[in-house]
Amino acid sequence: MKSMANFHPFVLFMYYSAIICVTMFMMHPIILAFSFVGSLTLFAFLIPFRQLMKDVGFYLFFFLLIAITNPIFVHKGETILFFLNDNPVTFEAIIYGIFISTMLVAVIFWSKSYNLFMTSDKFIYLFGKTLPKLSLVLSMALRFIPLFIHQIRKVHQTQKTLGLYTSTSITDRLVSGIRIFNSMIMWSLENAMLQADGMKAKGYGLKGRTNFSLFRWHVKDSVMLILIILLLGILLFLHGMNHFTFNYYPALTKITLSWESSCQFFIVLVFMMLPTLMEIKENLHWKYLKLKMSHSSIQNSMNQF
């Protein structure tokens, strides 16, 4: 069960807009670490374990690539560890590269879970009336990559069944790949034109056109929206009061944990882990219902006996 998917599209859009902006613009190491943990744990609830391990392996390589590249090209910082081609490699540049990588990977995982929750119909529901053309283009763009991957696998399997990959020649494989890519370009253009013509035939974007929607605003949406605004307001206030200020150059700012700072970072943790907590609550609720149903069925069978 996806608990977050049951919320109103406006609530989902507000939360993900806030969480991505906080992750990108508040460069405090603890905030970035909490954002990374929150995005990864949420994504772990949404996909199978094998697919999660594949994604983690790929983005671990991406993480290490950026973390290693930054100290090679950036030589700021006062703590010089060693010299590489007469250029200093500093401790501050390494730490900055690590947390820049953390920020980028966290944003990627938040975006991946956003694509699972915010489907194209939800996006068009939010912006179809105010920005009909832009919302249609963006929804088509969001759906294009998974559709493109699915279609290219179908074409590849079809051509493989027809015996077009029996040769081990690199030239034949290259020609076959170019043929597949050419057919995919034609398919994507035709698919985009058909979808645009279909939406135009339905009167999409016309004034006075009514829209049918299954999305309704409930009490839980109001509670969730108030909680998001409250937590985001507290974070923005603390950020404006320079409580989350952290400098990487020329020297790292020392992090001192006090009772006040611990409470502040706990608010950050709750904000980052909010979807995960909702998923945990939903899973526990369903397990409780299953246990209750199994207990009642056993009780009924005992009574019949």
Rosetta blueprint (number, residue, H / E / L):
1 M L
2 K L
3 S L
4 M H
5 A H
6 N H
7 F L
8 H L
9 P H
10 F H
11 V H
12 L H
13 F H
14 M H
15 Y H
16 Y H
17 S H
18 A H
19 I H
20 I H
21 C H
22 V H
23 T H
24 M H
25 F H
26 M L
27 M L
28 H L
29 P H
30 I H
31 I H
32 L H
33 A H
34 F H
35 S H
36 F H
37 V H
38 G H
39 S H
40 L H
41 T H
42 L H
43 F H
44 A H
45 F H
46 L H
47 I L
48 P L
49 F H
50 R H
51 Q H
52 L H
53 M H
54 K H
55 D H
56 V H
57 G H
58 F H
59 Y H
60 L H
61 F H
62 F H
63 F H
64 L H
65 L H
66 I H
67 A H
68 I H
69 T H
70 N H
71 P H
72 I H
73 F H
74 V L
75 H L
76 K L
77 G L
78 E L
79 T L
80 I E
81 L E
82 F E
83 F E
84 L E
85 N L
86 D L
87 N E
88 P E
89 V E
90 T E
91 F H
92 E H
93 A H
94 I H
95 I H
96 Y H
97 G H
98 I H
99 F H
100 I H
101 S H
102 T H
103 M H
104 L H
105 V H
106 A H
107 V H
108 I H
109 F H
110 W H
111 S H
112 K H
113 S H
114 Y H
115 N H
116 L H
117 F H
118 M L
119 T L
120 S H
121 D H
122 K H
123 F H
124 I H
125 Y H
126 L H
127 F H
128 G L
129 K L
130 T L
131 L L
132 P H
133 K H
134 L H
135 S H
136 L H
137 V H
138 L H
139 S H
140 M H
141 A H
142 L H
143 R H
144 F H
145 I H
146 P H
147 L H
148 F H
149 I H
150 H H
151 Q H
152 I H
153 R H
154 K H
155 V H
156 H H
157 Q H
158 T H
159 Q H
160 K H
161 T H
162 L L
163 G L
164 L L
165 Y L
166 T L
167 S L
168 T L
169 S L
170 I H
171 T H
172 D H
173 R H
174 L H
175 V H
176 S H
177 G H
178 I H
179 R H
180 I H
181 F H
182 N H
183 S H
184 M H
185 I H
186 M H
187 W H
188 S H
189 L H
190 E H
191 N H
192 A H
193 M H
194 L H
195 Q H
196 A H
197 D H
198 G H
199 M H
200 K H
201 A H
202 K L
203 G L
204 Y L
205 G L
206 L L
207 K L
208 G L
209 R L
210 T L
211 N L
212 F L
213 S L
214 L L
215 F L
216 R L
217 W L
218 H L
219 V H
220 K H
221 D H
222 S H
223 V H
224 M H
225 L H
226 I H
227 L H
228 I H
229 I H
230 L H
231 L H
232 L H
233 G H
234 I H
235 L H
236 L H
237 F H
238 L H
239 H H
240 G H
241 M L
242 N L
243 H L
244 F L
245 T L
246 F L
247 N L
248 Y L
249 Y L
250 P L
251 A L
252 L L
253 T L
254 K L
255 I L
256 T L
257 L L
258 S L
259 W H
260 E H
261 S H
262 S H
263 C H
264 Q H
265 F H
266 F H
267 I H
268 V H
269 L H
270 V H
271 F H
272 M H
273 M L
274 L H
275 P H
276 T H
277 L H
278 M H
279 E H
280 I H
281 K H
282 E H
283 N H
284 L H
285 H H
286 W H
287 K H
288 Y H
289 L H
290 K H
291 L H
292 K H
293 M H
294 S H
295 H H
296 S H
297 S H
298 I H
299 Q H
300 N H
301 S H
302 M H
303 N H
304 Q H
305 F L
